């Protein structure tokens, strides 16, 4: 599958039905030796109150992807155990 085929698909968590983000507003972490996708990296949604502070990004392990459909990507992940990384704007 090509990256262009993933762009625009919304990521939905099957555990709680949460909308996590859209491919295209995100990045992929790829193992340069094997070419395999390691993580989908999504910017954490923000509101006007935390616009100026350090933002966070959510890393979803690729092995948590359960199904890729025409419009959505279904993942199965406990959001309490997600890996969040801070980055500066």
Legacy VTK file of the C-alpha trace (Angstrom):
# vtk DataFile Version 3.0
C-alpha trace
ASCII
DATASET POLYDATA
POINTS 89 float
0.000 0.000 0.000
1.247 3.476 -0.838
1.148 6.468 1.476
-1.050 8.263 -1.043
-3.689 5.551 -0.534
-3.763 6.273 3.220
-4.101 10.061 2.957
-7.512 11.334 4.019
-8.496 8.236 5.972
-9.720 8.902 9.495
-8.274 6.841 12.348
-10.942 5.379 14.660
-10.269 3.510 17.903
-12.447 0.395 18.115
-12.057 0.286 21.918
-14.005 3.486 22.604
-15.089 4.757 19.177
-12.846 7.840 19.483
-11.776 9.716 16.379
-8.020 10.028 16.734
-7.123 11.969 13.618
-6.730 11.877 9.870
-3.840 10.532 7.822
-2.408 13.526 6.030
-2.396 15.642 9.178
0.008 13.067 10.550
3.391 11.481 9.952
4.580 7.923 9.713
7.651 6.539 11.443
9.356 4.091 9.082
12.194 1.680 9.806
14.827 2.722 7.266
16.367 -0.756 7.167
13.178 -2.705 6.424
10.850 -0.037 5.030
8.123 -1.123 7.454
5.859 1.406 9.135
6.527 1.523 12.873
4.120 4.234 14.102
1.443 6.607 12.925
2.258 9.935 14.568
-0.753 12.189 15.089
-0.728 15.729 16.430
-2.839 15.874 19.579
-5.937 17.971 19.091
-5.693 21.360 20.731
-8.044 24.119 21.723
-7.552 27.861 21.912
-6.437 27.712 25.577
-3.361 25.567 24.922
-2.513 26.954 21.471
0.739 28.605 22.601
2.101 25.854 24.862
4.185 22.864 23.809
2.094 20.538 21.718
1.943 16.783 22.032
1.874 14.091 19.438
0.375 10.633 19.775
2.316 7.615 18.527
0.116 4.712 17.479
2.060 1.480 16.893
1.383 0.108 13.410
0.707 -3.347 14.877
-2.392 -1.858 16.560
-3.998 -1.261 13.140
-6.788 -3.815 12.733
-8.399 -2.853 9.426
-7.868 -0.353 6.626
-11.109 0.506 4.850
-12.030 2.870 2.037
-12.604 5.792 4.412
-11.272 4.804 7.840
-8.451 2.993 9.562
-9.552 0.991 12.605
-7.077 0.669 15.469
-7.429 -1.178 18.760
-5.625 0.722 21.452
-6.055 1.607 25.122
-5.696 5.400 25.061
-4.521 5.355 28.672
-1.347 3.594 27.517
-0.537 5.691 24.448
2.932 7.077 23.969
2.844 10.895 23.910
5.837 12.982 22.889
6.196 16.735 23.337
7.410 18.952 20.535
7.820 22.692 20.280
6.137 24.799 17.667
LINES 1 90
89 0 1 2 3 4 5 6 7 8 9 10 11 12 13 14 15 16 17 18 19 20 21 22 23 24 25 26 27 28 29 30 31 32 33 34 35 36 37 38 39 40 41 42 43 44 45 46 47 48 49 50 51 52 53 54 55 56 57 58 59 60 61 62 63 64 65 66 67 68 69 70 71 72 73 74 75 76 77 78 79 80 81 82 83 84 85 86 87 88
